[in-house]
Amino acid sequence: MSISPRLAFAALLSASLLPALAFASSDAAWEEMRADVSTKCLAAAADSIETAKAVVDPFGSDSFGLALVSGKPKGAEGKITRICVYNKQTKTVELGGELTDEFLNAPEK
């Protein structure tokens, strides 16, 4: 049984495109996860930070998405940052305490 050159070429072309399609879908899934981390972390910080900005770790850890949420503390001056942890399984977030710029930039002891 012989395979026609056209059929062989089509099979080779299809096989070579599969990794690209998988990679593209993976990029989309990572982007969707980053957007969800950002949205949920900003919402969680809304009670404590005015005009918050989230910086999302591109991939997080195996189990968690991670972000730093920063901005002006509500009712106070200065700037604070809170660590936001996003559970990849439950898609819920938790915030760490308020870290001031002074705390973040303090010299090591």
C-alpha positions in Angstrom: 0.0 0.0 0.0 1.6 3.3 -1.1 0.9 6.7 0.3 0.4 9.5 -2.2 2.8 12.4 -1.9 0.0 14.8 -1.3 -1.4 12.8 1.6 2.1 12.5 3.1 2.6 16.2 2.8 -0.7 17.0 4.3 0.0 14.7 7.3 3.4 16.3 7.8 2.0 19.8 7.6 -0.7 18.9 10.1 1.7 17.3 12.5 4.0 20.4 12.4 1.1 22.7 13.2 0.0 20.9 16.3 2.6 22.2 18.7 2.0 25.8 17.5 -1.8 25.4 18.2 -1.1 23.9 21.6 1.3 26.7 22.5 -1.2 29.4 21.3 -3.9 27.9 23.5 -1.5 27.7 26.4 -0.7 31.4 26.0 -4.4 32.3 26.0 -5.0 30.2 29.1 -2.1 32.0 30.9 -3.4 35.4 29.8 -6.9 34.5 31.1 -5.4 33.4 34.4 -3.4 36.7 34.7 -6.5 38.7 34.0 -8.5 36.8 36.6 -5.8 37.3 39.2 -5.6 41.0 38.4 -9.4 41.5 38.5 -9.9 39.6 41.8 -6.9 41.1 43.6 -8.0 44.6 42.7 -11.5 43.9 43.9 -10.2 42.4 47.2 -8.0 45.5 47.8 -10.7 48.1 46.9 -11.7 48.6 50.6 -8.1 49.5 51.6 -6.4 51.0 48.5 -7.5 53.9 46.4 -6.7 53.7 42.6 -4.9 50.4 43.1 -2.6 48.9 40.5 -1.9 45.2 40.3 1.4 43.7 39.1 0.8 40.0 38.4 3.5 37.4 38.4 3.3 36.0 34.8 3.0 32.3 35.9 2.8 32.3 39.8 3.6 29.0 41.5 2.3 25.6 40.8 -0.8 26.2 43.0 -1.1 29.9 43.3 -1.3 33.1 41.2 0.6 35.9 42.8 0.3 39.7 42.5 1.4 42.9 44.2 -1.4 45.4 44.6 -0.2 49.0 45.3 -1.7 52.4 45.7 -2.7 55.2 48.1 -4.2 53.8 51.4 -7.8 54.9 51.9 -8.0 57.8 54.3 -4.3 58.2 54.6 -1.2 59.5 52.8 1.6 57.6 51.3 1.7 54.3 49.4 1.1 50.8 50.4 1.5 47.4 48.8 -0.3 44.2 49.6 0.6 40.7 48.4 -2.3 38.9 46.8 -2.5 35.1 46.6 -4.9 33.6 44.1 -5.8 29.9 44.5 -5.7 28.3 41.0 -8.1 25.6 42.1 -10.8 27.6 43.8 -10.1 30.9 42.0 -10.3 32.8 45.3 -7.9 35.4 46.6 -6.4 36.4 50.0 -4.5 39.6 50.8 -1.5 39.9 53.0 -1.1 42.9 55.3 -0.3 46.5 54.3 3.4 47.0 53.5 4.5 50.6 53.4 7.2 52.0 51.1 9.4 52.5 54.2 9.1 48.9 55.1 9.8 47.7 51.5 12.8 50.0 51.1 14.3 49.5 54.6 17.9 48.4 54.7 18.5 44.8 55.6 19.6 44.1 59.1 
